[in-house]
Every structure is written in C-alpha cells, then in structure tokens.
Amino acid sequence: MNFVNPYKRIKKSIVAFTQKYEKLPNKNAPPPEFPTIIGTGFVIREDGIIVTNNHVVEAFATIFRPPDVLQHDYPVHVMIFKETEAGISYTPVEILNIGTIRGSLPKVYYGPKEGPDLAFVQVKVRGLSPVKFEDGIVLEEGLEVGTSGFPMGTVALTAPGWLHQVTPTLQKGIISSILPFPCKYPHGFTINVMAQGGASGSPVFQWESGKVLGILYASLKDSCCFAINNNYYSAPILPTNISYVVPSYYITKILESNELKKLKLPPDTKSLDEIIGNEK
C-alpha cells in the first residue's frame, strides 16, 4: 500500500517542543538557525491540545530561563509546521497549560505504578489537525507500524552545519512484543525502531491506515564491558532498535477526562493560518 497520502495527514499533527530562550556564549553570538528541540508531540484536539510524554514536560523545568523571565512563563515553545506555497512554515506558539493525567487503569495492570508516561499541553492556537486513533484494533506481534518525530532533536536538522531539514523523520517497523503479553489491555508494546533523544512523544501508527496506535516513550539501552590487559572498561550506553510505546487507549482516556473537557481557549485565540499571515 502507498503510505504517502496517509503520512501527509499525520505529519500535519506532529509538533516539536523547542527552547524559547537560548543560552548563548556571549551577547554578540548569533542565535541558532533553529531552536533546540527538547521532544516531540502530536495534536489530539483541534483547539490546541497536544499529547506528549510526562518526562518531556518534566524536562521543561531544567530548560534555561533568563533571570528576568517570570516563573509562570514557560521557557518552551511548541513549534508547529505547515506546508505553504513558499515551502514549510514553522511557527512557535505559546503554551497555556500543562497537565499530567494518569486516568483510571485497567483492573489487571502490569505497568509502572505511577501510570503511563503521558502528559498534555495546551497551546494558544485553534484549527489544528488532530490525529485519528485506531483503538479498535488488536495489538499483535508482526503488525507493521510507522513512527515520526525528531530523533536526535535539532542535530538531525542541522547535521551538515546548516539547517537542511525542517520536517519530522519517518521510520517503519513492526510490533516486536506486547507488554507484558498479548491481552486485552497491555500496558505497552515494543517496536523494532531505534529511538534517540528528541523522539520521545512521537506518534506510532498502523502502517496501512495511518491511525495512531500509541506514543513512543523510551528505548532499550545497551552497554557492555570489555577487558584490555585485565583492565575493565565500560562502553558508552547506546540505544538499541527496541523502543517502548504506550497504547493509544490511555491517550483517549485523557480526551475523555473532565480536566481536559474544561480547557477552553481565550476569545482572542487565532488560527494557525491567521498567525502565519500576521507574520508575513
């Protein structure tokens, strides 16, 4: 099946979390061509609701913040990408709210006791393109899947020393295992796709339909020791091609929660097209 058109739809929903303030070596140093990427997320409601991982939003507290910036001012933007006649427009938008919703867990649950690694972010923009979910499907080993986000963050976008990519990166694989085993409500599953820093929060979707099956949150790391002349050394910890995913039914629980239903955008909120038009 040709996946070009389904992916075009999904790509509209994928966003990057970027630093609002860059710590420059000196006051005369130019800002980077593209702000530092912290993680990935994707739109789940057209009125500015985005899902990502809890550990991604927890990282916001460690981001550089100038001393004169108020504490309620998040030091992070959500970068939204849109195809235009001139190419790709990337627009930083303000974060209004951040929340973590654990939701009700299945009676039989083998996952982390604190619940799945999920959080939501509300941004001040309307008219976004939410993903569609594939909640009715049975998760099985061997099912072809795709994932797309920002592995290695800004490094991948500026690898030659200049900004040469302004899109997420698409990868393809299969479901490798169901966690803890095939059942009605698995707490997770793995895919055989390498996930590197920046890819956390990427959507994982069924390859045929393009509908979302879950959200990528971690990778299995590998390290080893080796001996030279009876001296033991540790090799760097490296990601493997085994990555972990939270199933999408936990995300749809967020959409059904009262906390999320109460969130409304301010009356002066503009659509993305209006914001881009103003920037022109």
N, C-alpha and C positions, 0 to 999 in steps of 0.2 A: 504493500500500500504506500502511496506517495504521502509523506508526512509534511510536506512543505506548507500546505494551507492550514492544517491544524496547528502547526507550530507558530505560524504568523499570528494566530489568535492568542495563543498562550503568551507569546513574547510581549504582547501589549500589557500584560498584567504583572510582569516581573520588574521589581524595583531594586535599587541599591541603597543601603544606608551609608552616608558619607559624612566625614568630618565637616562641621561648619567653620571651625577655626583651625588653621594650620599653624603649627609651631615652626617658624622659620628661623634659620641660623642667625640672621641679623635683619634689621629693619629695611635694608635695601635689597634683600633677597626677593626675587620674583616668586609669586605663588606657583604651586604645581599646575601643570596643564589640566589635570583632572584631580578633584579632591580625593583624599584617602578613603577607600572603601572598607567598611567595617564588616558588612554582611549583606545577605540577600533577603528579600521578602517578596510577597505577591499579593495582589489585590483580591479580597474576598467579598467586598461590597462596594458598589459604585460611588457611594458617598464618603470615600476616604478611609475605609477600613482595610488594613493590611495585616497579614499574619507573618510572623517570623518565629525564631526560637527565643526562649526565655534567656538563654545565655548570651544572645546577641544584644538584647536590651540591657542586660546587666553590665555589658561592656561599655555602655554609654557613660557610666559613672567614671570610667577610667580615661575618657577622652579629654584632650587638652581643652581647657576653658580659660580665656584671659581673665585676669583678676577683676576687671570692671564689669564682667558679664553677670547678670543676676542669676541666682540659683534655679529659678523656675524656667529659665531659658535653656532648652535642651541644646547641647553642643553638637547636635547631629541634624542633618537634613535627610529627607527622603528624595532620592534622585529618580525622577520619572522620565522615561524615554518614550519618544513618539516619532513615528515616521512622518515627515513633511515633504513638500515638493523640493525643498532645498537639501534634504537628507534627514539625518537623525537629529532631533532636538532633545537635549537633556536639560531638565528643569528642576532645580532644588525647591522643595516645598517644605513649609513649616510643620512641625509635629505639634498637635494639640494635646493628645493624651497617650499614655502608655499604660497597659494593664496586662496582668497575667491571670488567666482563668484556668483553674485546674479542672473544673467541671466534675460531674459525677462519674466515677469509674465503674467499670463492669464488676459484678459480684466476684467473678473469678478473674483476678488481675495479677500478673507476674512482673509488671514493670517497676520502674523506680517508685519508691513510696511517696515521693513528693509529686508524682504525676508526670504526664508527658511534658517534654521540653517545648512549650508553646507560649507565645505572647502575642498581643495585638498592639498595633499602633494606629492612631487616628491622625490623618493629615488634613490640612485645610485646603481641600480641592474637591470638586464634585465631577461627576461624569466620567469616572474611571472605568476600566474594562475588567470586571471580575472574572476569575476562572470558573469553570464548571467542574463539579465533583462527580466521581464515579463511585458513589457509596454502595451501589447495589451489587458490585462485582465481588466474587470470592477471591481473596488473595491466594495465589498458588505459586509455588516454585516454577520457574521457567517462563513466567509471563513477561513479555517484552515491555520495557519501560524506558522512558527518557527523563532527563533532568536538565535544568538550565538555570544558571546563576552566574556568580562572579568568583570562581575558584582563583585563589592567589590574589584576589582583590585588584587593586589598581596596577599591580605589577604586570598582570596579563595584558592590560590595556596599553601599557607604555613600555613593553618589553624591548623594543629597539632603541629606547632612549627618547622617544616622542610618542604622542598619542596616536596610535594606529588602529585602535578598535574602540567602538562606542556601542557595544551590544553585549548582552549576556552570551555565555558559551553553552552550546547544546551538546549533550552526551547521551549515549544509548547503551542499555544493558538489559539485564534480566533480574527478576526477583530471585535471589540466591537462597534465602531461607526465611521462614516465618517464625516469629518470636512469641512465645517460647516453642511453639509447634503449631501446625495448622489447626485452627479452631475458629469459633465464631467471632471472638473479639481478641485477636492478637494485640499485644501492646506495642509491637513494632515489626519491621521486616528489614532485611538487608538487600542491597543491590550490588552488582559487581561493577561499580563505577568509582573511580578514585575521587574522593572529596578533599579539597585542600582549603586552607583558611580563606574566608570570604564567601564560600559556597553554602555555609550554614543558613538555613531558611529558604533554600531553593525548592520549588515545586517538583514533585516526582509524579509523572503522569503515565497513563496507559498509552503505549505507542500507537495503537490503531485508532483510538477515539480522541486522544489528546485531553481526556478528562483526568483531573487530579486524583491520585491515589494516596498522597501523603506529602510530608515535608521532611527534607533531609536535615539531620541534626548533628551527626558525628561520623567519624571514620575510625576504623580499627587501626591502631598504630602498631608498628613493628620496630623492635630494637634488638640488637644482638651484641654479644661479647665475643671478642677474639683475643687470641694469645700470640704474643711475639716474644720469644726468648723468656718464656714463663711469666711475662708481664701481661696482665689482662686489661683490655681496653673496651670501652663501650662505644658502639657506633651511634650516630645520630638517630633519633626517633623519627621514623618516616611513615607517611600514610600508606595504606595498602589499597587494593581495589575492592575492599569490603566496606560499605558505608551503611549507616543506620538511618531508618526512616520512621517517623510517627505516622500511623494510618490516618486517613482523612476524616474518619468519623469523629475523631477528637476535635478536629477543626470545625466541623459542622455543629458540634455541641457549643462551641464558642459563639457561632452565629445565632444559635437559639437562646443564648443566655440573656437574662434580664438586664445585666450590666451593659451588654453591647447594644441591646434594643433601645436603651435610654440615651445613647450617644447621638447627638444631633449637631449638624454643622452650623456655625454662625450665619446669620442672614446675609452678610456681605461676602460669603464664600463664592469664589469664581470657579468656572470650569477650567480644565487644563488648556483648552483652545483659547479661552479669554486671557489666561495668564501668558501664554506664548505670544498672543497678539500684542499684549501690552509691552512685552519685552522687545518686540520688533520696533 
